[in-house]
Amino acid sequence: MAAKRAQSKGQRSGGTLRLHGKVAVVTGGSRGIGYAIARTLAGEGCSVVITGRDPVTLKKSAAQIRKSVSTQRKPPQIVSQVCDVRDPEAVDALFAEVKNRFGELDILVNNAGISQAPTPVPETSVEMWRNMLDTNLTSVFLCARAALPLMSAGATIINNISAAAKQVFPTFSAYTAAKHGVYGFTLALREELIPRGIRVTALMPGATATEIWQQIMPDAPREQMINVENIAQAVLYAVLLPPEANLSELLVLPTCGSIGAKSSD
């Protein structure tokens, strides 16, 4: 039983932490899927920088992750930095801090994103449209562009896109357009980085039990959705692949019916 408990914290046979010495940035890492990913990577000895726009929640989440890895012989660094990933200057400042603190970057998880209330196209405002694209699409471009000078062969970029990248949802036109755009960007980036040995993976979760459902569908059956920890384990699997393996897509869906087609960040 003791061995199983150790494994649940990221310890493997001989006490080896599989990401010891690695550095990751997880945008939108203060809650939901991003928080679960950050905590899972840290559990394997990876130093993690999490970002968000709410400084209070961000600081609290970082403290919780630090506590979860405090029993490691050499706990990794857990850094929180407020960053609006829609803002090029804020993104540049984020990765300047990563460079100053760590010198390099092994893992980038572009997780920050938002959804929208169901809205037919005639009622979709330009403000909503731009907010969807800036937050869900442009931010991925900005973070990848700023991160790449710090990455070398063997590094991994994971873009959390959602199942909406390949599915169409009426009354979610702005969100769907943004997610399809991120998928196209991910495909192009992957081909561009193959010669450099940097992997790019499209993470596409289906319905996941996070707070975002309060905005989309408050009465959605959470018990039928994927747990955020399942998504985090899928990301860990992708990150731990040998350098010569390039996992192009991770489509993670619940085993239920139509609710699995709904997407979540």
Beta strands, then each sheet from edge to edge (+ up, - down):
strand 1: 23-26
strand 2: 47-52
strand 3: 78-82
strand 4: 107-110
strand 5: 156-160
strand 6: 199-205
strand 7: 249-252
sheet 1: 3+ 2+ 1+ 4+ 5+ 6+ 7+
end
